[in-house]
Amino acid sequence: MQLDNAPLPSIGILGGTGALGGGLAYRWAAAGLPVTIGSRNEERAAEAAARISSGIPTAHSLTGTGLIECAANADVVVVAVPWDAHRETLEQIRDAARGKVVIDVVNPLAFDKGGAYAPPVEEGSAAQQAQAVLPDSHVVAAFHHVSSVLLSDLTAETVDTDVMVLGDDAESTRKVQELVRLIPGMRGIYAGKLRTAGAVEGLTANLIAVNRRYKTHAGVGLTNVEAVAHAKA
Ligand SMILES: NC(=O)c1ccc[n+]([C@@H]2O[C@H](COP(=O)([O-])OP(=O)(O)OC[C@H]3O[C@@H](n4cnc5c(N)ncnc54)[C@H](OP(=O)(O)O)[C@@H]3O)[C@@H](O)[C@H]2O)c1
């Protein structure tokens, strides 16, 4: 399998021991991409890799390691850690992620009696914070509205949802759209520059309200968008 006529890139997922990162690791490894899970604890990373591997019936490559090694050895780095750990995690991989595409999935959210809401972020959004901390990487924001429950559901052959892909570098957003497309059922749709990522991250608070009210795992679907695979960014 190839990506845009190029060999499939290797993926390093920081926080791949967790819900969202683990789900992406499962889907991409099952699609044939070499995947490494990155953790603050190498043993935890190896355990997660073994656990996720056991659910994939076909030949694949899925391993676990520490955060810096994970970022250093990957072509594309995914940041899937809680908002509280966002900046400190990124600071650790600044050198390792230089020149690479960094996919940021992080939703800065807070919760109170009224439910989830988007708190103010100094840089405007998690994605903008990532780009500020990693000036020599190409940050792309994506996967904010994808349910980790659906991603990790081994009985679900497809994850039918759209993924809004945001970034300032056209080649990088196109590459991420292609990575989205490798997960059956998903479409990656270019949705703007990083300066607009705050609204996309914040929309997750509304999806959480939907999920609580209707007891489901809602995602987004964009109407009247066609031929997205190679759409210009
Ligand atoms: N869950 C979803 O459905 C979903 C959907 C879309 C986007 N997201 C976003 O994806 C990110 C990860 O969400 P998640 O639900 O997967 O989170 P999670 O399971 O709670 O955490 C993911 C991993 O982050 C690592 N981590 C690093 N620093 C941490 C800290 N200070 N405290 C706790 N964990 C830390 C942990 O790995 P180690 O301990 O192994 O280092 C943990 O396994 C979030 O920013 C969220 O907004 C989540």
The ligand as a Gaussian input file, in Angstrom:
#p B3LYP/6-31G(d) Opt

LIG

0 1
 N      -10.853000      10.314000      24.080000
 C      -11.383000      10.759000      22.969000
 O      -12.418000      10.238000      22.483000
 C      -10.760000      11.923000      22.237000
 C      -11.273000      12.297000      20.996000
 C      -10.646000      13.334000      20.286000
 C       -9.573000      13.996000      20.849000
 N       -9.111000      13.623000      22.086000
 C       -7.965000      14.331000      22.650000
 O       -6.904000      13.394000      22.692000
 C       -6.086000      13.655000      23.826000
 C       -5.928000      12.355000      24.567000
 O       -7.186000      11.968000      25.049000
 P       -7.395000      10.551000      25.751000
 O       -8.801000      10.434000      26.122000
 O       -6.750000       9.501000      24.918000
 O       -6.498000      10.781000      27.081000
 P       -5.948000       9.773000      28.131000
 O       -6.294000       8.372000      27.759000
 O       -6.366000      10.259000      29.486000
 O       -4.373000      10.037000      28.064000
 C       -3.585000       9.719000      26.970000
 C       -2.168000       9.464000      27.443000
 O       -1.523000      10.683000      27.730000
 C       -0.366000      10.387000      28.521000
 N       -0.060000      11.481000      29.454000
 C        0.984000      12.314000      29.336000
 N        0.999000      13.200000      30.314000
 C       -0.044000      12.953000      31.092000
 C       -0.530000      13.569000      32.276000
 N        0.067000      14.621000      32.845000
 N       -1.622000      13.042000      32.832000
 C       -2.233000      11.978000      32.279000
 N       -1.801000      11.355000      31.135000
 C       -0.702000      11.862000      30.552000
 C       -0.661000       9.052000      29.220000
 O        0.290000       8.157000      28.718000
 P        1.558000       7.657000      29.582000
 O        1.146000       7.673000      31.011000
 O        1.769000       6.301000      29.046000
 O        2.661000       8.614000      29.270000
 C       -2.046000       8.682000      28.731000
 O       -2.188000       7.294000      28.492000
 C       -6.772000      14.734000      24.647000
 O       -6.100000      15.936000      24.491000
 C       -8.185000      14.804000      24.066000
 O       -8.690000      16.116000      24.096000
 C       -9.669000      12.593000      22.781000

